Amino acid sequence: MARTRYAPDRGLTARMTATMFLLGLVFVAFVAAIIGIGAAYHASSAGIALIAIVLAGGFAIGSLFYSDKIALRTAGAVEVSPNDGDMARKLHGIVDRVCALADMPKPRVAIARTDLPNAFATGRNADKAVLCVTTGLMNKLDDAELEGVIAHEMSHVAHKDVQVMTIASFLAIVAALLIRIAFYGELFGGGRGRGGNNQNAAIVMLALMAVSIVVYAVSFLLIRMLSRYRELAADRSGAFLTGQPSALKSALVKVTGDIGKIPSRDLRTAEPLNAFFFAPAMSLRGGGPSLSSVFSTHPSLERRLAELDKVQRQLNQAG
């Protein structure tokens, strides 16, 4: 984590570290399985895996270095200066206060003109970060609530969450590429050949596809778990920074309620940004275990509010 005044959260950090460790174990097991498949059938599965790793590395690096441009273009956002109207001036003022509190560089500031109430921050490091807020969010929240949301988003920058999630997603990208390669079978000769060679190629293709599907499913679930942990960590550290967890709670309730009123067509358009958004472009409902909560990039509203209540109690005790 970069040098900032964001309070560390050892409990959530430990859970995120454990999740990354599990992803590492899955990757090691994946490589071992690929080597084993190649050895068993005298096939070049390791070479195919290497190609997938190189391609996945290229995708990951491109995503890391261009995440800000990709996110802004997807959101239809435009960078603004303090001189671009009252809304831009107000937003820049709040960002200045949060950055002063956190002792970190000010990001570029952008506004997306949409009724969807949300915000996100992205960029490979604090010096290349961009913060985007929608007009829907600024029209809905008061200054204290907006400051809480911005403190949450800047916590993602301070904790290098873009780098963390890019690294975590690498294994899933490799597995997805191998599934596609195995499905088309082009690098196995397209099923061409005679006798045992043809049979071995078919077996290797099916085995590689099966292993890749399992690895993709496991890594997908672990990445979703990691994403939920980072959202809780951003809530807590943002609330500690501003000292106003109640304002962040109020913002969460307002944003969640408003997202539930947005037409489903608009929500589907915004869904590609769910991993970046302050709240996903779907209503956060229900706190109990469910299939949707396992696949979600964000914790339930109830879980987030409960964690902010803990922050409030800690602040009260410290005061």
Beta strands, then each sheet from edge to edge (+ up, - down):
strand 1: 77-79
strand 2: 108-112
strand 3: 119-122
strand 4: 130-134
sheet 1: 1+ 2- 4- 3+
end
